[in-house]
Amino acid sequence: MTELEERVRAEVGGILDSETGQTFDEMQLIQSVKETSRGRITVEFMPTSPFCPIAFKLATNIREVVKTVLGVEQVVVYCRGHAMEEQINDMTNK
């Protein structure tokens, strides 16, 4: 894991889920954090349910937090395992 991946992982892991009050790490929502090229980060997450009503909000929260990490130039967030993952991914990564 690169230094940037580690910093991003720590930041997104600390995001609080508004429904449960638990962190994303505690809920094990983050599937992967990868630096695909210098400064370009891809994060994959899986909501707790395939019909999670706040999956788009979670994706947006992840994107906003990752953008604040020093060294990140571009962010791509992928929702996995959700009934509307394609739409969520399209809206999140416009």
C-alpha distances in whole Angstrom, upper triangle without the diagonal:
4,7,8,6,6,10,11,10,12,15,15,15,18,20,23,25,29,30,29,28,25,21,19,17,20,21,18,18,15,14,11,9,8,9,11,13,13,14,14,12,13,13,15,17,20,23,25,28,29,31,29,32,29,26,27,27,23,22,24,22,19,19,21,19,16,19,19,16,16,15,15,18,18,17,17,18,19,21,21,24,27,30,30,26,27,29,27,24,27,28,25,23,27
4,5,5,6,9,10,10,12,14,15,16,19,21,24,26,29,31,30,29,26,22,20,19,22,23,20,20,17,16,13,10,8,7,10,11,10,11,12,11,13,14,16,19,22,25,27,30,31,33,31,33,30,27,27,27,24,22,23,22,19,19,20,18,15,17,17,14,13,12,12,15,16,16,17,18,20,22,23,26,28,32,31,27,28,30,27,24,27,28,24,23,26
4,5,5,6,9,10,11,13,14,15,17,19,23,25,28,31,30,28,25,21,20,18,22,23,21,21,17,18,14,11,11,10,13,13,11,11,13,12,14,15,18,20,23,26,28,31,32,34,31,33,30,28,28,27,24,22,23,22,18,18,19,17,14,16,15,11,11,10,11,15,16,16,18,19,21,23,25,28,30,33,32,29,30,31,28,26,28,28,25,24,27
4,5,5,6,8,10,11,12,14,16,17,21,23,26,29,28,26,24,20,18,17,21,22,20,19,16,16,13,10,9,7,11,11,9,8,10,9,11,12,16,18,21,24,26,29,30,31,29,30,27,25,24,24,21,19,20,18,15,15,16,13,10,12,12,8,8,7,8,11,12,12,15,16,18,21,22,26,27,31,29,26,27,28,25,23,25,25,21,20,23
4,6,5,6,9,10,11,12,14,16,19,21,24,26,26,24,22,18,16,15,18,19,17,16,12,13,9,6,6,6,10,11,11,10,10,8,9,10,12,15,18,21,23,26,26,28,26,28,25,22,22,22,19,17,18,17,14,14,16,13,10,13,13,10,11,10,10,13,13,12,13,14,16,18,19,23,24,28,27,23,24,26,23,20,23,23,20,19,22
4,5,5,6,9,10,10,12,15,18,20,24,26,25,23,20,16,15,13,17,18,16,16,13,13,11,8,9,10,14,15,14,13,14,11,13,12,14,16,19,21,23,26,27,29,27,29,26,23,24,23,20,19,20,18,15,16,17,14,11,14,14,11,12,12,12,16,16,15,16,16,18,20,21,24,26,29,29,25,27,28,25,23,26,26,22,22,25
4,5,5,6,9,10,11,13,17,19,22,25,24,22,20,16,15,14,17,19,17,17,14,15,13,10,11,11,15,16,14,12,13,11,13,12,15,16,20,22,24,27,28,30,27,28,25,23,23,22,19,18,18,16,13,14,14,11,9,12,11,7,9,10,10,14,15,14,16,16,18,20,22,25,26,30,29,26,27,28,25,23,25,25,21,21,24
4,5,5,6,8,10,11,15,17,20,22,22,20,18,14,13,12,16,17,15,14,11,13,10,7,9,10,13,14,13,11,11,8,10,9,12,13,17,18,21,24,25,26,24,25,22,19,19,18,15,14,15,13,10,11,11,8,6,9,9,6,9,10,9,12,12,11,12,12,15,17,19,22,23,26,25,22,23,24,21,19,22,21,18,17,21
4,6,5,6,9,10,14,16,19,21,20,19,16,12,10,9,13,14,12,11,8,10,8,6,9,11,14,16,16,14,14,10,11,9,11,11,15,16,18,22,23,25,22,24,21,19,19,18,15,14,16,14,10,12,13,10,9,12,12,10,13,13,12,16,15,13,14,13,15,16,17,20,21,25,24,21,23,24,21,19,22,22,19,19,22
4,6,5,6,9,12,15,18,20,19,17,15,11,10,9,12,14,13,13,11,13,12,10,13,14,18,19,18,16,16,13,14,12,14,14,17,18,20,23,25,26,23,25,22,20,21,19,16,16,17,14,12,14,14,11,10,13,12,10,13,14,14,17,17,15,17,16,18,18,20,23,24,27,27,24,26,27,23,22,25,25,21,21,25
4,5,5,7,11,13,16,19,18,16,14,10,10,10,13,14,14,13,11,14,13,11,14,15,18,19,18,16,16,13,14,12,14,14,17,17,19,23,24,25,22,23,20,18,18,17,14,14,14,11,9,11,11,7,7,10,9,8,11,13,12,16,16,14,15,14,17,17,20,22,23,26,25,23,25,25,21,20,23,22,18,19,22
4,5,5,9,11,14,16,16,14,12,9,7,8,11,12,11,10,8,11,11,9,13,14,17,19,19,16,15,12,12,9,11,10,13,14,16,19,20,21,18,20,16,15,15,14,10,11,11,9,6,9,10,7,7,11,11,10,14,15,13,16,15,12,13,11,13,14,16,19,19,23,22,19,21,22,18,17,20,19,16,17,20
4,6,8,10,14,16,14,13,10,6,5,4,8,9,8,8,7,11,11,11,14,16,19,21,21,19,18,15,14,11,12,11,13,13,15,18,20,22,19,20,17,16,17,15,12,13,14,11,9,13,13,10,11,14,14,13,16,18,16,19,19,16,16,14,15,15,17,19,20,23,23,20,23,24,20,20,23,22,19,20,23
4,6,9,12,15,13,11,9,5,6,7,9,10,11,11,11,14,15,14,17,19,22,24,23,21,20,17,17,14,15,14,16,15,16,20,22,23,20,21,17,17,18,16,13,14,15,11,10,13,13,10,11,15,13,13,16,18,17,20,20,17,18,16,18,18,20,21,22,25,25,23,25,25,22,22,25,23,20,22,25
4,7,9,12,12,10,8,5,6,8,10,10,11,10,11,14,15,14,18,20,22,24,24,21,20,17,17,13,14,12,14,13,15,18,20,20,17,17,14,14,15,12,9,11,12,8,8,11,11,8,11,13,13,13,17,19,17,20,19,16,17,15,16,16,18,20,20,23,22,20,23,23,19,19,22,20,17,19,22
4,6,9,8,6,5,4,6,9,9,10,12,11,12,16,18,18,21,23,26,28,28,25,24,20,20,16,17,14,15,13,14,17,19,19,16,16,13,13,15,12,10,13,13,10,10,14,13,11,14,17,16,17,21,23,21,24,23,20,20,17,18,17,19,20,20,23,22,21,24,23,20,21,23,22,19,21,24
4,6,6,5,6,6,7,10,10,9,11,10,12,16,18,18,22,24,27,29,29,26,25,21,20,17,16,13,13,10,11,13,16,16,12,12,10,11,13,10,8,11,12,10,11,14,14,13,16,18,18,19,23,25,23,25,24,20,20,17,17,15,17,18,17,20,19,19,22,21,17,19,22,20,18,21,23
4,6,6,8,9,10,14,13,12,15,13,16,19,21,22,25,27,29,32,32,29,27,24,23,20,19,16,16,13,13,15,18,16,13,12,9,12,13,10,9,13,13,11,13,16,15,15,18,20,20,22,25,27,25,27,26,22,22,19,20,17,19,20,18,21,20,20,23,22,18,20,23,21,19,22,24
4,6,8,11,11,15,13,11,15,13,17,20,22,23,27,29,31,34,34,31,30,26,25,21,20,16,15,12,11,13,16,14,11,10,9,11,14,11,11,15,15,14,15,19,19,18,21,23,23,25,28,30,28,30,28,25,24,20,20,18,19,19,17,19,19,20,23,22,19,21,24,22,20,24,26
4,5,9,10,12,10,9,13,13,16,19,22,23,26,29,31,34,34,32,30,27,25,21,20,17,15,12,11,13,17,16,13,13,12,14,16,14,13,16,17,15,16,20,20,19,21,24,24,25,28,31,28,31,29,26,25,22,21,19,20,19,18,21,22,21,25,24,21,23,26,24,22,26,28
4,7,10,12,10,10,13,13,16,19,22,22,26,28,31,33,33,30,29,26,25,21,21,17,17,14,14,16,20,19,16,16,14,15,18,15,13,17,17,14,16,19,19,17,20,23,22,23,26,29,27,29,28,25,25,22,22,20,22,22,21,24,24,23,27,26,23,24,27,25,23,26,29
4,7,8,6,7,10,11,13,16,19,20,23,26,28,31,31,28,27,24,23,19,18,15,15,13,12,15,19,19,16,17,15,15,18,15,13,16,17,14,15,18,18,16,19,22,21,21,25,27,25,28,27,24,23,20,21,19,20,20,20,23,23,22,26,26,22,23,27,25,23,25,28
4,5,5,6,8,9,10,14,16,16,20,22,25,27,27,25,24,20,19,16,16,13,14,12,13,16,19,20,16,18,15,15,17,15,12,14,15,12,12,16,16,13,15,18,18,18,21,23,22,25,24,20,20,18,18,17,18,19,19,23,23,21,25,25,21,22,25,24,21,23,26
4,5,5,6,5,7,10,12,13,17,19,22,25,25,22,21,18,16,13,12,9,10,10,10,14,16,18,14,16,14,13,15,13,10,12,14,11,10,13,14,12,13,17,17,17,20,22,20,23,21,18,17,14,15,14,15,16,16,20,20,18,21,22,18,18,22,21,18,20,23
4,5,5,7,7,10,12,13,16,19,22,24,25,23,22,18,17,13,13,11,12,12,12,16,19,20,17,20,17,16,18,17,13,15,17,14,12,16,17,14,15,19,18,17,21,22,20,23,22,19,19,16,17,16,16,18,19,22,23,21,24,25,21,21,25,24,21,23,26
4,5,8,10,13,15,16,20,23,25,28,29,26,25,22,20,17,16,13,13,13,12,15,19,20,17,19,17,17,19,18,15,17,19,16,15,19,20,17,18,22,22,21,24,26,24,27,26,23,22,19,19,18,18,18,19,23,24,22,25,26,23,23,27,26,23,25,29
4,5,8,11,14,16,20,23,25,28,29,27,25,21,19,16,14,11,10,9,8,12,15,16,14,16,15,14,17,16,12,15,17,15,14,18,19,17,18,22,22,22,25,26,24,27,25,22,21,18,17,15,15,15,16,19,20,19,22,23,20,21,24,24,21,23,27
4,6,8,10,13,16,20,22,25,26,24,23,19,17,13,11,9,8,9,9,12,15,17,15,18,16,14,17,17,13,14,17,16,14,17,19,17,17,21,21,21,24,25,23,25,24,20,19,16,15,13,13,14,15,19,20,18,21,22,19,19,23,23,20,22,26
4,6,9,11,15,18,20,23,25,23,20,17,14,11,9,5,5,6,7,11,12,14,12,15,13,11,13,13,10,11,14,13,11,14,16,15,15,18,20,19,23,23,21,23,21,17,16,12,12,10,10,11,12,16,17,14,18,19,16,16,19,19,17,19,22
4,6,8,11,15,17,20,21,19,17,13,11,7,6,4,7,9,11,14,15,17,15,17,15,13,14,14,11,11,14,12,10,12,15,13,13,16,17,16,20,20,18,20,18,15,13,10,10,10,10,12,14,18,18,15,18,19,16,15,19,19,16,17,21
4,7,10,14,15,19,20,19,17,13,11,8,5,5,7,10,12,14,15,18,16,19,17,14,16,17,13,13,16,15,12,15,18,16,15,18,20,19,22,21,19,21,19,15,14,11,10,10,9,11,13,17,18,14,17,19,16,15,19,20,17,18,21
4,6,10,12,15,17,16,14,10,8,6,5,7,10,13,15,18,18,21,19,22,20,16,18,18,15,13,16,16,12,14,17,15,13,16,18,16,19,18,16,18,16,13,12,10,10,11,11,14,16,20,20,16,18,20,17,15,19,20,17,17,20
4,7,9,12,13,12,10,7,6,5,7,9,12,15,18,20,21,23,21,23,21,18,18,18,15,13,15,15,11,12,15,13,10,13,15,13,15,14,12,14,13,10,10,9,10,12,13,17,19,22,21,18,19,21,18,16,19,20,16,16,19
4,6,9,10,10,8,6,5,7,9,12,15,19,21,23,23,26,24,26,24,20,20,21,18,16,18,17,14,14,16,15,12,14,16,14,15,13,11,13,12,10,10,11,12,14,15,19,21,24,23,19,20,22,19,17,19,20,17,16,19
4,6,7,7,6,5,6,9,12,15,19,22,25,27,26,29,27,29,26,23,22,23,20,18,19,19,15,14,17,15,12,13,15,13,13,11,9,11,10,9,10,12,14,17,18,22,24,27,25,22,22,23,21,18,20,21,18,16,19
4,7,8,6,6,7,10,13,16,20,23,26,27,27,29,28,29,27,24,23,24,22,19,20,20,17,16,18,18,14,15,18,16,16,13,11,11,10,10,10,12,14,17,18,22,24,26,25,21,21,23,21,17,19,21,18,15,18
4,6,5,8,10,13,16,20,23,26,29,31,30,32,31,32,30,26,25,26,24,21,22,22,19,17,19,19,15,15,18,15,15,12,10,10,10,11,12,15,17,20,22,25,27,29,28,24,23,25,23,20,21,22,20,17,19
4,6,8,11,15,18,21,25,28,31,33,32,34,32,34,31,28,26,27,25,22,22,22,19,17,19,18,14,14,16,13,12,9,8,8,9,11,13,16,19,22,24,28,29,32,30,26,26,27,25,22,23,24,21,18,20
4,6,10,13,16,19,23,25,29,31,30,32,30,31,28,25,24,24,22,19,19,19,16,14,15,15,11,10,12,10,9,6,5,5,6,9,11,14,17,20,23,26,27,30,28,25,24,25,23,20,21,22,18,16,18
4,7,10,13,17,20,23,26,28,27,29,27,28,25,22,21,21,20,17,17,17,14,12,14,14,10,10,13,11,12,9,6,6,5,6,8,11,14,17,19,23,24,27,25,21,21,22,20,16,18,18,15,13,15
4,7,10,13,17,19,23,25,24,26,24,25,22,19,18,19,17,14,14,15,11,10,12,12,8,9,12,10,12,10,7,8,6,5,6,8,11,14,16,20,21,24,22,19,19,20,18,15,16,17,14,12,15
4,7,10,14,16,20,21,21,23,21,23,20,17,16,17,15,12,13,14,11,10,13,13,10,11,14,13,15,13,10,11,9,6,5,6,8,11,13,16,18,21,19,15,16,17,15,12,14,15,12,11,14
4,7,10,13,16,18,18,20,18,20,17,14,14,15,12,9,12,12,8,8,12,11,9,12,14,13,16,15,12,14,11,8,6,5,6,9,10,14,15,18,17,14,15,16,14,11,14,15,12,11,15
4,7,10,13,15,15,17,16,18,16,12,13,14,11,9,12,13,10,11,14,14,12,15,17,17,20,19,16,17,14,11,9,6,5,6,7,10,12,15,15,11,13,15,12,10,14,15,12,12,16
4,7,10,12,12,14,12,15,13,10,11,12,9,8,12,12,9,11,14,14,13,16,18,18,21,21,18,20,17,13,11,8,6,5,6,9,10,14,13,10,13,15,12,11,15,15,13,14,18
4,7,8,8,11,10,13,12,9,11,13,10,10,13,14,12,14,17,17,17,20,22,21,25,25,22,23,21,17,14,11,9,6,5,6,7,11,12,10,13,14,12,12,16,16,14,16,20
4,5,7,8,6,10,9,6,10,11,8,9,13,13,12,15,17,17,18,20,22,23,26,27,24,25,22,19,16,13,11,7,8,7,7,11,11,10,14,14,12,13,16,16,15,17,20
4,7,9,7,10,10,9,13,13,11,13,16,16,15,18,20,20,21,24,25,25,29,30,27,29,26,22,20,16,15,11,10,9,9,12,14,13,17,18,15,17,20,20,18,21,24
4,5,5,9,10,9,13,14,12,14,17,17,17,20,22,22,23,26,27,28,32,32,29,30,28,24,21,17,15,11,10,8,7,9,11,12,15,16,14,16,19,19,18,21,24
4,6,9,11,9,12,14,13,14,17,18,18,20,23,23,24,26,28,29,32,32,29,30,27,23,20,17,14,10,9,6,4,5,8,9,12,13,12,14,17,17,17,20,22
4,6,9,8,11,13,13,14,17,18,18,20,22,23,24,26,29,30,33,34,30,31,28,24,22,18,16,12,11,9,6,6,8,10,13,13,12,15,17,17,17,20,22
4,6,6,9,10,10,12,14,15,16,18,20,20,22,24,26,27,30,31,28,29,26,22,20,16,15,11,11,10,7,9,10,11,14,14,11,14,17,16,16,19,21
4,6,8,9,10,12,13,14,16,18,19,20,22,24,25,27,31,32,28,29,26,23,21,17,16,13,14,13,10,10,10,12,15,13,11,15,17,15,15,19,20
4,6,5,6,9,10,10,12,14,15,17,18,20,22,23,27,28,25,26,23,20,18,15,14,11,14,14,11,12,11,12,15,13,10,13,16,14,13,16,18
4,5,5,6,9,10,11,12,14,15,17,19,21,22,25,26,23,24,21,17,15,12,11,8,10,10,8,10,9,9,12,11,8,10,13,11,10,14,16
4,5,5,6,9,10,11,12,14,15,17,19,21,24,25,21,22,19,15,13,10,10,8,11,13,10,12,9,9,11,9,6,8,10,8,7,11,13
4,5,5,6,9,10,10,12,14,15,17,19,23,24,21,21,19,16,15,12,13,11,14,15,13,15,13,12,15,13,9,11,13,11,9,13,15
4,5,5,6,9,10,11,12,14,16,17,21,22,19,20,18,14,13,10,11,9,12,14,12,15,13,12,15,14,10,11,14,12,10,13,16
4,5,5,6,9,10,11,12,15,16,20,20,17,17,15,11,10,6,7,7,10,13,12,14,12,10,12,11,8,8,11,9,7,9,12
4,5,5,6,9,10,11,13,15,18,19,16,16,14,11,10,8,10,10,14,17,15,17,15,13,14,13,9,10,12,9,6,9,11
4,5,5,6,9,10,11,13,17,18,15,17,15,12,12,10,12,12,15,18,17,19,17,16,17,16,13,13,15,13,10,12,15
4,6,5,6,9,10,11,15,16,13,15,13,9,10,7,10,10,14,16,16,19,17,15,17,16,13,12,15,13,10,11,15
4,6,5,6,9,11,14,14,11,12,10,6,7,6,10,11,15,18,17,20,18,15,16,16,12,11,13,12,8,9,11
4,6,5,7,10,13,14,11,12,11,9,11,10,14,15,18,21,20,23,21,18,19,18,15,14,16,14,10,11,13
4,5,5,7,11,13,10,13,12,10,12,11,14,16,19,22,21,24,22,20,21,21,17,16,18,17,13,14,17
4,5,5,9,10,7,10,9,7,9,9,13,15,18,21,21,24,22,20,21,21,17,16,18,17,13,13,16
4,6,8,9,6,7,7,7,10,11,15,17,20,24,23,26,24,21,22,21,18,17,18,16,13,13,14
4,6,9,8,10,11,10,14,14,18,20,23,26,26,29,27,24,25,24,21,20,21,20,16,16,18
4,6,6,9,11,10,14,15,18,20,23,26,27,30,28,25,26,26,23,21,23,22,18,18,20
4,6,9,11,12,16,17,21,23,26,29,30,33,31,28,29,29,26,24,25,24,21,20,22
4,6,9,11,15,17,20,23,25,29,30,33,31,28,28,28,25,23,24,24,20,19,21
4,6,7,11,13,17,20,22,26,26,29,27,24,24,24,22,19,20,20,17,15,17
4,7,10,14,17,20,23,27,27,30,27,24,24,24,21,19,19,19,16,14,15
4,7,10,14,17,20,23,24,26,23,20,20,20,18,15,15,16,13,10,12
4,7,10,13,16,20,20,23,20,17,17,17,15,12,13,13,10,8,11
4,7,10,13,17,17,19,17,14,13,14,12,9,10,11,8,6,9
4,7,10,13,14,16,14,11,11,12,9,7,10,10,7,7,11
4,6,10,10,13,11,8,9,10,8,6,9,10,8,8,12
4,7,7,10,9,6,8,10,7,6,10,11,9,11,14
4,6,9,9,6,9,11,10,9,13,14,13,14,17
4,7,9,7,10,12,11,12,15,16,16,17,20
4,5,5,9,10,9,10,13,14,14,16,19
4,6,8,9,10,12,14,15,15,18,19
4,6,6,6,9,10,11,12,14,16
4,6,5,6,8,10,10,12,14
4,5,5,6,9,10,11,12
4,5,5,6,8,10,11
4,6,5,6,9,10
4,6,5,6,9
4,6,6,6
4,6,6
4,6
4
